[in-house]
C-alpha cells in the first residue's frame, strides 16, 4: 500500500491532490488541522493535513476492468468516483448544528412557535372584540349609565352589579333620565367607603403616610398638619423617616417651621420607637415615610419594620390619580403588607377619570380618607364626598375635579 500525506488549505483541495496522484481507489486514513509558523506568526492560516493510502494491486485491477483494452490499463477514458471514508472532522460548526437539529426533529418547532404566535394573536383579537361587544342585560334607561361609568374608569363588574340592583326600581317607577341619574348617584355614594371623621379616628394615634415615590406624601402630611394646627388649633407633631431622598427632611422642616409644629427625625426602627414615646402628649402624630417602589419587595419589607414598632401606628396609603389606573390595584396589593387602613388620593387635578375612587375602596374594602388636588398648603385638600364622586363618574363628558 502506498501511503502519503497531503497539505492543503481546505478539504476540497486535498481531495483533488489525492485523486490526481493516488486515484479514486485511495482511502483517507486520517485528517487534522495544523498551523505552521511563518513570518506572520499567530496570524498564519491553518491548513489541513490529510493522510491517504491506496493498494497498488486494487488500483491496477480497477483500471483493467474499466478500460476497453485489457492489455493497456491506461488506454481508456473514465470518470473516477472518489468517496472519502471520513470527512466529518472538517465540517463547519453550523453544518453540525443543522444536522443535530434535523436529527432531533427540532426544526419542526419553528412552525409550531409560529402557529402559537398566530393563535395568541387571534385570541387577543377575540378578547378585544368580545370586550367591545360585551352583552349586558340591562334595560336601556340603565344601560346608558353603565356605558358612562365604564368610560370613566369604573370597573365593569362593579358597574354592572350595582346597576342591576337598581334596574327593577328604575323600570317599575318609570323614572325619567334625570331621576335615574340622581337615583344612581345617591345609591352609588352610599356604596363608596368613606372615612367621614378621620379627626376622631386618628386622635391619640400615629398616622404613617406611605406610598410609591412621587405621589405627594410629604405635601399631604403638611396639608393635614397645617389644617389641624392652624384651623382646628390641635397639637400636632411630625416625624420623618425619609433619610434617603435629597432634601426630604428640609422640605418637611420648612413646612413645620411655617406652621410652628415640632419635627423629629428617626433613621432606624429603634429610633422611631423612641421618638413616638417622646410625642405621646400630642393629640396628633404623623410619620412621613420614604418613597418605595411597589415592585421592590425588600424595600417594602424594610418599611414594614418601621411600622411594627408601635401598635398605635395606623397606615394610610397614598396613591396618585395621575398614575396608570391599571397599576393602582397592583400597587395596593404590594403595599398590603403594611396593612393600610385608609386611602389618600392625590393629583386629582391631573385626570378626568375618577373610576379608581370607586374601584379600590370597594374592592379592597379600604375607606377613602382624604383627597388632594394641588400643591397649596393647606388649601388643596378636601374630605371625600361620595355624592360628588358619584356625579363625576356619571358625567357623560369627563370634567376636571375642580369643575362644578
Secondary structure as UniProt FT lines:
FT   STRAND          2..8
FT   HELIX           11..22
FT   TURN            24..25
FT   STRAND          27..34
FT   TURN            39..40
FT   HELIX           41..43
FT   STRAND          47..54
FT   HELIX           56..66
FT   TURN            70..71
FT   TURN            73..74
FT   HELIX           88..90
FT   HELIX           93..104
FT   TURN            105..107
FT   HELIX           108..132
FT   HELIX           140..151
FT   TURN            152..153
FT   HELIX           156..172
FT   TURN            173..174
FT   HELIX           177..191
FT   HELIX           198..201
FT   TURN            202..204
FT   STRAND          206..210
FT   TURN            213..214
FT   HELIX           217..226
FT   HELIX           227..231
FT   STRAND          236..240
FT   TURN            246..247
FT   HELIX           248..259
FT   STRAND          262..265
FT   HELIX           269..278
FT   TURN            279..281
FT   STRAND          284..288
FT   TURN            294..295
FT   HELIX           297..307
FT   TURN            308..309
FT   TURN            311..312
FT   STRAND          313..320
FT   TURN            321..322
FT   HELIX           325..335
FT   HELIX           336..338
FT   STRAND          342..346
FT   HELIX           348..350
FT   HELIX           356..364
FT   STRAND          367..372
FT   TURN            377..379
FT   STRAND          381..382
FT   HELIX           386..393
FT   TURN            401..402
//
